[in-house]
């Protein structure tokens, strides 16, 4: 007989999916409604249900709300001061000609950590457009590489709100989440860059026509002119531009390393020393992000008045309000599942399945992403549902589980994803199949690579991993490549008929 707590969870998830997919109800209200249903059917009283929702909501935001707010404030300063453009210019300068797409992908990888992905793409797109004109590179290739770097980092690396919320719900050390996210994101971005280069060869119409007849000497001169033009522009230095992003990462990692040295390398009492206390203080996420925000204000905004700086930061805060609410609602749903015992009941069943338990958050995030499009909501929902289950299974590596949730949320950006429309709209692409090839396929490639890596890492370093785990993302990756080849053949047939 199915326990009432599990029945409550099944009905709650069904209602959540229906409300998001079929009605005008916002996902925030849908998640609160699902939490109420799961609690009451699961055996809690009305008062206990509402109390658990409140404590789960507040407990989740209590740990990360300030961090998210500080992150978006810092991001607003970076947007306004041209720091992102400065980072792109320096990477283009270092990597040289014919590496523009990699330079833009690296720029996206860095800039998206504090800046929301949609606005970051709109801000940095003119750089891709300018490079396309001066380097005989496809605007399609450059934009997809830039957007790829942005979207992967946004989904994988705290302190972006989604991964930060997932780390909080799973109770994972933020520095560990940061380190694994930075590492797993790199192969995903490399996969998107590889695909972006393929697009350049198969969509020649996106290479600027006026560039096609230029000699190599002329193109090299165009590239030199671009760099000279950017050098004359009043952009902040690379050091000033990148410091507010890098410094909090270093401080948080130092705190984690101190704990590692203290527990594993015989440095007992290090955290109690004066230096240890200082590292512990500046390495806490709130203080680290406060330092970086102050650094951004006082090193990048010399040309802005106090009122302008305040206005920009408040604009940034206004953009993260709904993300905070949805993250809190996810914490409330997770608290209900723990309180009713649904997590423990399902855990007993999951432990007997032939797949690793960390596939649960990956699959849930993937399904929610298909349903409603938001990567942040997808990973928060997956974490809220799966964390109460996984904590009941002995020796599960919750770091891998949390990263699996973030990777699952990358799946197939398409019509219900705002970034899908921004990428295609910027380049004027209106044909549906071409839109899917341009953006849905690369996000799915990143999903496949990230999912496969997490499953393999869990197989090697985690527990209860299965050789079956990496098969799902690899099969989907193969299907993507077959779709692209099929589209390419059809296009060639159309071109052949047209020429005849």
N, C-alpha and C positions, 0 to 999 in steps of 0.2 A: 504493500500500500504506500502511495506517495505521501510524504509528510505535508502537512498544511503549509509549512514555511516555504517548501519548494513550489507548491501550487501557487502560493502568493507571489513568488518571484516570477513564475512563468506568466501569470496573468498580468503582472506589473510590466514586464518587458513587452508583452503583446500590446498593452495599452500605450506604452511609450512609443513603440514603433508606429502604431496607428495614428496617434496624435500628431507625430512629427511628419509622417508621410502623407496623410489624407486630410488633415484639417489645418486651420490657420493658427492653431495654438502654438505659441513659442516653445522652444525646447526647454527653457527654464521651467515653465509651468508644467510641461509634460513630465519632466524629471521629478518635480515635487509631487505631482499626482501619482506617479509610479511608486515613489517612496511611501506615500500614504496607503496605497493599495497593498503593497508588500507587507507593511507593518500590521495593518488591521487583519488581513487574511492570515498572516503568519502567526497571529495569536497575541499581539500586543494590544493593550487598551488604547483608546483614542488619546488619552493624556500621555501615555508612554510613547506612542508613535510620534506625537508632536514634539515631545521633549527630546526624543532621540534625533529627530530631524534637525531641531535647533542646535543641539550639541554637535552633531556631525557637520552641519553647515559652518558653525563658528569655529570648530576645531580645525577644519581644513583651511579656512581662510586665515585663522590666527597665525599659522606658520608661514604662509606665503603671500598674503595680501599685500603687506608692505613691500615685499621684494618685487612683486609684479608692478606695483605703482612706481617704485624707484626706477625699475628697468624701462618703463615706457617714458618716464620723464627724461632719462638720459637719452633714449632713442630720439625723442623729439628735438633735443639739442643737436644731435648728430645729423638729423635730417636738415635742419635749418642752416647749419654752418658750412655745408659742403664737405663734411668729413668723409662721407661715403665716396664722393667723386674723387677726393684726394687719394683714398686707398686704391681705387680702381686705376687711377693714373699711374701710381707708383708700381703696381703689379704689371701693368701693360709695359711700362718702361723697362722693368727687370726681365720679364719673360721674352720680350722682343716680338718681332713680326711673325705672323702665322701661329702665334700662341694667344691671340686676343681672347678666344673663347675660354681658355683655361684661366686667364687673368680675371675675366668677368665672373667665372664660376667661383674662384677663390674670394673675390670681392663679396659676392653674395653670401658665401659661407661665413664670412666674418661679420658683415654688416647686419645680417638678419638676426644675429644673437640679441641685440637690443632693439631693433627696429621692426615694426610689423611688416610682414612680407608684402602685402598689397601696396602699401605706400612706398616701401623701399624699391619695388620694381618700377613704379611710376617715376620716382626720383632719379633712378640710375638708367632708365631706358634711353634718355638722350645721349648717354655715353656710348651705348651700343649702336645707336643710329649714326652717331658721328664716326665711330670706328668703321662701320660698314661702308661709309662713303670714302674713307681715306685708306682703306686697306684691302679693297676688293674681297671682302668677306661677306657672306650671306647674313642679312639682318635676322633671318630665321635662326641660324646657328648661334649667333651672338646672344640673341634674346632668350632662347631656350637654355643656353648654358648659364646665363645670368639668373634666370628664374629658377633653374634647377638648384644652383648653389643656395639661393634664398630659401626655397621651399624645404629642402632637406634639413638645413640648419634650424629652420623654424619649427620643424617637427621633432627634431632629435636632441637639441642642445638647450638646457636651461642656462640663463634665466628667462627664456621665452615661456609664456604662461602655460602652455600645454604640458611640456615635459616637467616643469616645476610642479604643477598640480599632480601629475602622475607620481612623481617622486614622493610627494607628501602623502598621497593616498596609500601607497605601498609601504611607506615608512622607510624609504631607501635614503642612504647618505647622499646628500646633494653633490658632494665632490665626486663620488663614484659614478653617479648618474651623468655628471658633466664629462668626466673622463671617457666613459664608454660611449656617450653620445658623440663627442668629438671624433672618436676613433671610427665608429661605425658609419658616420656620415660621409667620411672621405671616399670609400669605395662606391657609395651610392652616387656621389657627385661625379666621380670618374666615369661611371656608367652612363650618366646623362650627357656628359661632355662627348663621350664616344658616339652616342646616338645623335647628338647635335651635329657632329661632323658628317655623319651619314646623311642627315637632312640636307646639308649643303650640296652634296653630290647629286641628290635625287630631286631637288627643287631649285634648279638653277635660276628660275624667274625671280628669286629673292636676292640675287646678287645684283647690285646697282648696275644698270645698263651702261651708264657713262663710264664705268670702270673697266668694262670688258676689253676695250681696245687699247688700254694703257700698257706701256712697257713695264718691265720689272723695275727699271730705274725710276720711272715716274711714280710707281706705287711706293717704292721705298722713300721717295721724297715726300709723298703724301703722309706717310707714317711719321717721318721726322717733323713735318709741319704740324701734325696733330699734337705731338709731344711738346713742341715748342710753344704752341698756343696754350696748352694746359699749364706749362711752366710759367707763362706770363700772367695767367689768371691768379687772382688773389685767393688761393686755396690754403687751408691750414696744412702744416707739415704732416708727414706720415706719422711721426712720433706722437704729435698732439692728437691726430685723428684716431689712432688705433689704441692709445693708452687707456681711455675709458672703457674699452671693450676687454682688453687683455688683463688689466690690473685686477679686477674683481675675480676673474678666473684663477689667476695666480694666488691670490689671497685665500680663496676657498680651498684650493688644492694644497696649499701650505698647511692649513689647519688639518686636513685629512692626513697628510704625510706625517705630521707630528703625532697624531694618534697611532699611525702605523708603526713609527719608530718606537713609540712608548710600549706598545703591546708585543712587538715581534723582535726588536733588536736591543732589548735590555736598557732602554732609556727611561727607567722607572722614575716617576716624579717630574718628568720634563714639563708636563702641562701645569704643574704647580709652581714652576719657577717664574721669575719676572718675564723672561722672554716668552715662555710658554703661555703665560696669561695674555701677553700682548698679541701673540699669534692667534690664540683662541678668540680674542676680541675682534681683531680686524678681519679674521677669516670667517666670522659668522656672516651669512648671506646679507642680512639687513645692513650691517656696518660696511661690508665690502661694496655693496651697491650704492650706499650713501657716499662713500669715498669717491667712487667712479662718477657719480652724478655731479658732485662738487667739482671734480677734476674737469668734467666736460664743460661745466658752466664757466669756470675761471680760466680755462686755457683755450676754449674755442669760440666764446661769444663776446670777444672784445668789441666787435662792431655793433653789438645789440645793446639796447637800453635795458634797464631793470624790468620795465613793464613788458617789453617784448619777450624777454627770457621767461618771465612768469606766465605770460599768455601761451607761449609755445608749450611749456611743461603742462599747463592745465589742459590744453588741447590733447596732449598725449594721454593724460589721465582719463579724459572723457572717452577715449577709444577703447579702454580696457574694462569699462564698467560691466558690460554684459559678460565678458570672459570671467571676471571675478564671481559674478552671480552663478554662472553655469558651473564653474569649478566648485563653488560651495554646495550647489545642489547635488553634484556628483558625490561629494563627501557625505551629504545627508543620506543619499540612497545607499552608499556603502555601509554607513552606520546602522541603518535599518536591517540590512542583510546579515550583519554580524549579530545584532540584538535578537533577531528571530531564530537564529541558528540555521538559516538556509545555506550559509557558506559551508558550515561543517557537514551538513547532509550531502551537499553536492560534492564536496571534497572526497568523501568516501567512495563515490561512484567514479569520479575522475581518476582516482589513483589506480583503478583497474583498467583504464583505457589503454590502447596500444600506442597512443601519442603522448608526448610530454605535456604536463600540465601548463607549461608556459605558452603552449599553442592557444590556450583559451583567450587570454587578452589579445593576442595577435588576430585571431579569427573574429572576435567580437568587434574590435576596432575596425577591421576591414568591412564587416557587414554594416556597421553604423555609418561608416564613411560613404558607402554606396547609397544608403538611405537618405542621409541629410547633407552630405558634402563638406561639413566643417571638420578639418583635421583635429582642431582643439577639442571640440565636443566629442569626436569619435574616441580619442585616447582617454579623455576624462570618463566617458561612459564605460569604456572597456575596463579601466582601472577600478571604477566604482563597483562594477558587477563581479569582477574576477578576484580582486584583492581579498575580500572576506573568504573566498573559496581557497585560494592558494596559501593563505597563512595557516590554514588548518592541515596542510599536507607537510609532513616532516621533511626538512632539509631542502626545500625548494629554494633556489636562488632568486630572491625577489628582485634583484637588480636586473637580471636577464628578463624576468617577467615584465618589469616596468618598461624596459627598452623594447620588448616585443610589442607592447601596447602602442608606443610611439611610432614604431615602424609600420604597424598595421594601418595606422591612420594616413599613411602616404598613398594608399591604393587609389588608382584610377581617378585623378582629378578630371571631372567632366561637368555637365551642364549645371549641377547644383553647387558648384564650387566657384566662388567669386574670382579666384585667380585664373581659372580656365578662361573666363570671358575677358579678363584684363590682358592676358598674354595674346589671345587671338585678336582682340580689338585693336591693340597697339599696332599690329602688323596688317590689319585690314583683311584678315582671313574670315570668310563667311561660309565656305563649303563645310558641311558637317563632318564628312569623313576626313577631310584635311585637318580640321580642328582636332579631331581625335588623334590623328597621327602626330600632330605637332605637340600636344600637351598631355593627353590621356596616356599615351604609350610611355613617354619618359618618366612620368610619376609612377607608373606601374613597374617600370624597370627598377627604379629606386626602391620601391616596395619589395620587389623580388630579391634584390641584392641584400638589402637590410635585413629582411626576414630570414633569408638563408644564413647570413653571417651570425645572427643571434642564435639561431637553432644549432648551428655548428659549434659555437662557443659554449652553449649549454651542454651539448653532447660531450665536449672535451673537458670542460672545467666545472660544469654544474652537476646536477643529480637528476635521475629519472628522465634523462633524455632518450630519444628514440631516433633511429636512423630514418624513420619515416618522416620526421618533422621537416627537414629541408625540402622534401619532395613537392609539397604544395606550392611554395613560391617558385621553385624551379620549373614546375609544369606550367604555371602561369607565365613565367618568363618565356618559355618556349612558344606558348600560344601567342604572346605579343609579337615575337619575331616572325611567326608564320603569318599573322595578320598584316604586318608591315610588308612582307614579301608579296603577299597576295595583292595588297593595294598597289605596290610598285608594278607588278605584272599588268594589272588592269590599266594603270596609267600609261604604260608603254604600248599596250594594245590600242588605246584611244589615240595616242600620238601617231602610231603607225597608220591607222585608218584615216586620220586627218591629213597626213602627208600624202597619202595615196589619192 
